[in-house]
Amino acid sequence: MPRTLRFLLPGLLGLAAPAADWDPGSSPVPARVLVLANAADADSLDLARRYVAARAVPESNVLAWRMPVAESIGWRDFVNTIWNPLLERLVAERWIDAIPMATRDAAGRRKHAPNGHRIAALVVCRGVPLKLEHDPSLYVDAPPFTRRGEFRTNAGSVDAELSLLASPNYPINAFVPNPLFQNASPAGGDLRQVVRVARLDGPTAADAAALVERALAAERDGLRGRAYVDIANRDEIGDAWFEAVARQLADLGFDPTIDREPGTFPAHARFDAPVLYFGWYAGSVEGPFALPGFRFPPGAIALHLHSYSAATLRSPNSGWTGPFVARGVTATVGNVHEPYLSFTHAPHLLLRALARGATWVEAVYFSLPALSWQAVAIGDPLYRPFARDDLRLPSARIPEPGSPDAYNVLRRVKRMEAEGRADEALDLARIEHRRAPGLTLGLAVARRLLDRGDAAEGAAALASVRPAAKVPVDEWALWREAAVTLQAAGKGDAALEWWRRLLALPALGANLRLQWLPEAIRAARDAGSMSDAEGWQAELLRLPPAAASGR
């Protein structure tokens, strides 16, 4: 993603001024949600039916007719098969208040005299084209935005164009400033100009349908997991955004893992339960996300800034947006073409709006400076990830060991520590760990006790946790931490048992084995197990040098 173009939208270049608390008065309601599907795609129609049933949207709000099924579409096909039919229907059914005119613009769009709309959100279903190709025959300068060559294009996101259905006479070249950007309490006039759009899409039809299921699960059970921030050291402005995200996450009670090294999170980094991820800058999904079987927890929000992160949504491994959905993310954003840094979603603004109670689609438009451009938002527009953010403790019923409730406990602990109540926080962690011994809380308790010089009790906290028979891929690094922590506490035999089980995993690839075998060898030697040490040393020598490349 090229550096920020500083001559435009100067307010975005630094950290935006704090917005007022979110005004829920304009939040989307199901009765005013419309769903757009492609009648030429059976999966698209099925997805629309599933969505209206799940969110109690009236069935009459489904809009469906035949249109092209390819992800990419030309401008004239878009106008003839999507824009004009949709606009005419919305005007006829009074979703948009406008007077139709007899004339059309150069692209073939029928002109209207608009006076706003009453659409809370437009859901675009998989099967509706994703992106518009540049049409040089339709290019017309639109100063001041086309003064730079980078903006002399009409390529863009279909959804970003549909955002301006109630402003149908805008120029199609370059972009249109978003009046909802950083607008926490938009006035009626601003809301009536913009149709907020979110898409249910992904590599498969099942992936797209699961977006809604996961949103509902998270609203019911809470947002349970850890937070991760990847600061690329690439651009001072972009890096400042992600530093702000890290501070916001800490304020929310998360203990964010922050990577400030060049490149993305390495595959061997701790990456359990990534319910919130914000990072940049790599071309395609990599690191922990590329490990076999990696999955996000329900409700997860993930954002990776890259110029072409959503160039396609059909691949589980190309770009970021499609791969995120394939791996279980609930909501994400991306770009279909080069947006330039100043005109993509600002991650700190997206998180700010969500944390203050905004729905997904509200937060997306609060954080997005430009319409008729490259952005696409994936996820249920009504999803409200912090709708149930009470950090409630587990019920009196003993939960399963390793329950995701442990992450809520840890957030409570972090908040208490931030308030200067470290002793109370440790007591809480101990109590909840005794209720349901699990690795997440066990490690948290052990580390805090080790920091206080209490190695014996720290080791005991982990000793109560038994290695599971099956290890989720996102917990591999967590097992490594358990082994390292036990060894630091003087429990070499217990540490060695964790190493044995971890290194016995057949799916553990060469890169991870190369990273962890030296630690395991030292643990084996300290525990007096020369057979383990010699066996692992021989394996280490057999690993190909290529396994050492990359993070």
N, C-alpha and C positions, 0 to 999 in steps of 0.2 A: 504494500500500500504506500504510494508516494507520500511525501511530506505534506503537511497542511498547506493549503493555499491561503495565504494570510490576507489577501485582499478582499475576501468574502466572509460574511458572518463572523465578524471579529469577536462577538460575545462567546463563541464556542471555543476559542483558542485556549483559554485557561480553564480553570475550574469555575463552573457557572456559579453565580450567586445563589445562596440557599433559597429554595422555593418555600412558599407557605405550605403548611400542612395540607395534605390532599383533601379536596372537597369531594365527598362521595355523592353529592347531589346529582351529578351528571353521569353516574356510572351506568354501564349498559344493563338493560333488563331484557329477559328472554323474549318478551312479546315484540320487541323492536329489533330483534336480531334476524338478519336475512342470511340464507344459505344458498350459495351458487354452486351448482353441479353440472357436469357434462353428461347429457343424455346419451351420448355416443359411447359412454364408458359405464358398464354395469356397476363396477366397484365405486365409481364416483357417486352414483345414485344411492347405492347402499350406504355409503358413508354419510351422505346427507340425511338419510332416514335415521341412522343410528344417532347422529348428533341431535336432531330435534327431539328424539325420544329421551335422550340422556339429560338434556338441559331444559325440557319442557317448553321448547320453542314451537309455536303453532305450525302444523304441517303445511299450511297455506303460505308460509314464509320461505318455502323451498322454491328456488328459481332454477329451472332446468330446461335445456334444449340442446340440440346437437351442435357441437363445435369441434375444431381440431383437437386431437388427443396428444400431439407431440408437445414436449416441454417448450420448444421455441416456436415463435409465430411471427409472421411479417405484419407490418402495420396495417395494411389494407385488409388482410384476413382478420386481424384483431378487431378492427372497426366494424367490419361487416358481420362477423359471427359472434362477437362478444359485446363490444361497447354499445353500438346502436341498439341491438335488441334489448340489452339490459337497461339502458337509459330510458328507452321508450316505455318499457314495462313499468319501471319505477315511477315515471311521471304519470302514466295512466292509472296506477294504483295509489297515487298520491304519497308515495314514500319520499319523492322529491317534488318540491313545489316549484314548478317552472312552466313557462309558456313556450311550447314548441314553435320553431320558426321554419320557414320553407327552405332556407338556404343551408348549405353544407360547407365545411372548411376544406382545405386542400387535402386533408387525410380522409375525407369522406364522412367525418362526424357531423351528424345533424345538429345544427345550432339550437340552443335554448336560451331563454331569458330566465336564469335561476333565481330563486328566492329562498334557498336553504333546503333542508331535508329533516326527516325524523327517524333516521336509521341509527340505532345504537352501535351496531357492529355488522360487518359483512364477513361471513365465513366462506372462504374459497376452498372447495374440496379437491383433493387429488384427482387428476384427470383434466382439470382446467389448465391451459397453458401457463407456464411459469414466467417466460421472459420474451421481450420484444427484440427483434433484430433491427439494426440500424438500416434506415431506408434513405439513401442520399437524395432521392428524388423529392423527398418531403422536407429536406433540410431548409430552414429559414433562420437567419440570425434572430436571436432574442436577447438584445442587450439589456443590462450589462453582463448577463450570465454567460453569453457566448463570446466574450472578448478573448477568452483563453481557448486555445485549441482543444484542451482536455474536455471542454463542455460542448463542443460542436458535434453533438451526437443526439439521436433520438432513440438509441438503444436503452433498454431499461427493464424494470420489473413490471409485469402485468398488474400486480397488486398495488404498486405505487401509482399507476395510472388510474386504477379504479378508485383510489382515495379521492380523486378529483371529479367524480361523477356529478357532484353538485356544483361544479365550476367548469362546465364543459367547453368553454371558449378559450382556455389557456393555451399557450404555445407548447408544442410537443418537444421542442429542442431544449437541451440543458435541463434545468430543474426549476421547481417552484418552491419558494420558502414555505415552511410548514407553520401556520399560525398557532398550532397546539404545542410547538416546541417550547419546553420550559414553562409551560402554562399550566399550573397546578389547578387553577379554578377558571377554566375558559368561559368567557362570556358566550351568550347565545349566538352572537354573530360569528365567532370563531368556530364553534361547534357545527354551525350550519354550513360552513364552507368545506368541511373535511369529512369524508366517510372513513371511519377507522376499519381497517381490513386486517384479518389474520387468516392464515392458511393451515389446513389439515392435510399434510402431505409427507411423503417419505419414500424410501426405497421400495416398499411394498404397501399394498392396501392395508394389510394387518398392522404395519407400523403406523400408518396414518390414523387408523381407528383407535389404536392404543393410546394416542395422545390424550384423548378425552377421558379414557378410563383412568389413566395415571393422574390427571388433574383432579378428578373427583376423589380418588383415593387420598391424595395429599390434602385436599380441603377437609376431608373427614378425619384423617389421622395426624395431621400436622406435617411440617417440613422437617424431617429428621435425618440428620447426616452432618457432614463436615463441609468446610468451605476451602477453596483453593484459588490462588491468584498467581498468574504467570506474567511477570513484568519483563518485557523483552529487552530493555535497554536499547531501544531502537530509535525512539523519538521522544524528546522531552515532554511534549504535550500529551501524546498517547500514554507514556509512562506515568505522567501525573494523574491521568484518569484512573489508572489501575491502582496507584497508591491510595487515591481517594476511596476506591472500592474496598481496599484492605482495611482502612480505618472504619468505614461504614459497617463492615462485617464484624469487626471487633465490638463496635457499639451495640450490635444486635446479639451479642453473646457468643458468637462463634470464635473459635481460635484458628484463624485462617493460616494455612500453610502457604507461604509466599516464596516463590522462586524468582530471584533477581539475577540469575545467571543467563547469559545468552542462550538462545534456544528454548525449547519447550521443556516441560517436566520430563525428566528421564523415566524410562520404564521401571526402574528399580525404586522410584520414590514412593513413600507412603501415599496411598491414594484410596483409602477406604471410604465408602459411603459418600461420594462426591455429589451432594445435593445442590451445591452452588459452585460453579466454575467460571472464572473470568480470565481470559488470556489472549495473547497474541505472540508470535507471528510466524506461522508456518503454512505451507501450501495445502497440505492434506493431513488428516488425522494421524497422530503418531504418539509415541510415548506410552503411558499407561492405557490410553484409549485403544491402542492397537494390539494389546495383549489378547490372546484367545479367550473368548467368553466374557470379556469385560461388560459390565452393565451399570447403568446409573440407577439410583434408588427412585422410587415413585416421587413425583413432584419436582424432580431435578430441573434446574435452570442452568443452561450452559451457553456461554458466549465466547467465541474465538474470532477476533478481528482478523480478517484477511480479505483482500480485494475481491476474490472470486470464491468465497466460502460457500455460496449457494449457486454456483454456475450450473449445477445439476443437483436434483434431489433424488435421483434414481440409483445412485451408487452408494453402497454401504462403506466404501473406503476412499472415495475421491472427494476432496474438499473437506468441509467440516459440518455443514448443516445436515445433509443427508446421513452421514455417519453418526452424528449425535442422535438423530431420531432412531436409527437402526439399533443403537446401543441403549435405548430406553429413556432418553431425555424427554421431559414433558413440555418444555418451551425453549425456543432458541431463535436467534436472528441471523441473517446473513445478507450477502450481496450477490446479485447475479452477474454484474460487471464491475469494473473499477469505479468505486464511489469517491475516492480521495478521503483522507482521514477526517476532514472537517464535516463531511456530509454523510457519515455513517452513524449508527446508533452510538451514543455516548454511554459507556457502561455504568459510570457512576450515577448518571441521571436515571437510567433504567432501574437500578437497584434502589435508588432513593424513592422513586414513585412506588415500587412494589412494597417496600418496607413500610410505607405510610398507608397501605391499604388499597392501592390501585389494582384494578384488574390487569391482566396481561396486555390487552390491547390498549388500555389507557397509558400504561407505562411505556409501551413501544412508541406511541406517538408523542409522549412527553420527552423522550430521549432522541427523537429523530428530527434533524433540522430541515431535511429536503424531501419533497414529494416529486412525483413524476421523475424518479431517479432509479436507484439500483436496489433499494432495500426490500427485504421480504421478512415477514415474521411468521414463525411456525409455532402452532399451539392453539389451544382453545382460547378464544378471546375473553371468555368469562372467567378464566382461571384466576383465582386470587390466592397466591401461594402463602401469604401471611394472614389469611383469613382466620386461622386458628393458631396463633403464635403465643399461646399462654404458657409455654414451657412447663406444662403440667407434668407432675411426677407420675410414675406408674401407679396403677390402682392397687388396692390391697391384695388382689390376686397376684400371685407370683408369676411374673412373665417368663417366657422362655429365655434361657441363657443366651447372651448375645443379642437380645432384643434391640431394635432401633430406638427404643425408649432411652437407652443409655446415652444417646446423643443429646436428648433433651436435658438429661441430668447434667451432662458436661457443660451445656450452655448456661444452666443455672449456676453451676460451680464457677464458671468464668465471670459471670456477672457479679457474683458475691465477692470474688477476688478483686474485681475492679473497684468495688465499693470498700475495699480494705478489710474484708471479713474472711481472711484466708483460713483461719482455724475452723470457722463454721462451714466453709466450703469443703474443706477436707473431710470433716465429719459427715457431711451430706454424701459425698462420694463414697466414703467407707460404708455407710448404711445401705445405700442403694446397691453397692457391689455385693454386700453380704446377702441382700435379697435375691439377686440374680447374678451370680458370678459370670462374668464375661470378659473377653479380652480387652475390649475398648475401655471399660471402666477400670479393669484391673491394671492396665498400663498407666492410666491417668493417676490412680492412687499410688502405684509403685514409684513412679517418677517423682511425685510430690514428696513422698517419704524419703526417697534417696537424696533429694535436694536438702532435706532436713537432717541428713546424716543417719537416718534410721534404716539401715540396709536390711536388717532382719525382718522387720514388719513389711518393708517394701517387697522383699522376696516372697513373703507369705501371701501378699495380695495376688501375686501372679501364680503362686503354687496352687491356689484354689481353682485355677482355670485349667481345664483339660483340653488339649488340642483336639479339635473336631475331626471327625472321620473324613469330612469333605471340606475343602478350603475354597471359598469363592476367590476368583482371581484378584479382586480389589483388596483382599486381605493378605495376599502373599507378603507384601512389605510389612504388614502389621505383625505377622508371625516372626519375621526377621527382627523387628523391634523387641518383641517379647524375648527372643533368645539373647539379644544384646543387653537388654535390661537385666535379665536374670544373671548373666555373667558379671555385670557390673555390681550386682548385689552379692556376689560371692557364691552363687548357686550354679557352678559349672555343670554338674550332672543334669540338672533340670534344663539348662540352656542347651546342652548337647541333644537332649531329646527333641526339643523344638527344631533344631537344625536337621536332625535326621528325618523328621517328618516333612519338613519343608523341601529338602533336597531330594526326597523320594518322589516328589510330584512329577509325573511324566510330562506334563505340559509346560514345565518351567524351562524356558528357552535358553540358548547359549549365552545371550547377553546378560540375563539375570544371574545365571550360574557363575559367569565370569566375575560379576560384581560381588557375589556373596560367598563364593567358595573360600577366599582368603580369610574372611571372618570366621567361617565354620571351622577351618583348619586350626586357627588359633584357639578356638573354643575346645576343640577335640584334644589338642595338646595340653591345654590347661587342666582338662578333666582327666588326663592320663589315658585317653583312648587312642593309642597309636595306630590301631587298625583303621579307625575312622579317618584320622589325619592323613595316613599314607594313601588310603583309597581316594580321598578327595584331592590330595596333591597330584596323584596320577591323572585324575580326571581334568584338573586345571591345566596340566601340561598338554593334554590332548585337545583342548578347545582351540578352534581356529582363531588366528589374530583378528579376523574380521569381526568377531564377536565383541571386540573392545571398541569398535567405532560407534560414534553417536552417543547421545546422552540417554 
